[in-house]
């Protein structure tokens, strides 16, 4: 439904593999959930790790997207 809603609104959609997300956030594509939670908290300056783990996953995806967009912009591909 989320993809249909985005398509209906002509909004861009991005997809990232779990290895890409973990690599972007932790620096290691095979990182464990606890490592992702820890790094998300560190990167966002949170006092505690996000709970449940799914919340940390969502934040990790957002961090990955921001990093990817910044990289593409610096390379001139984000136009």
HELIX and SHEET records of a PDB file:
HELIX    1   1 UNK A    2  UNK A    8  1                                   7    
HELIX    2   2 UNK A   18  UNK A   25  1                                   8    
HELIX    3   3 UNK A   33  UNK A   44  1                                  12    
HELIX    4   4 UNK A   53  UNK A   74  1                                  22    
END                                                                             
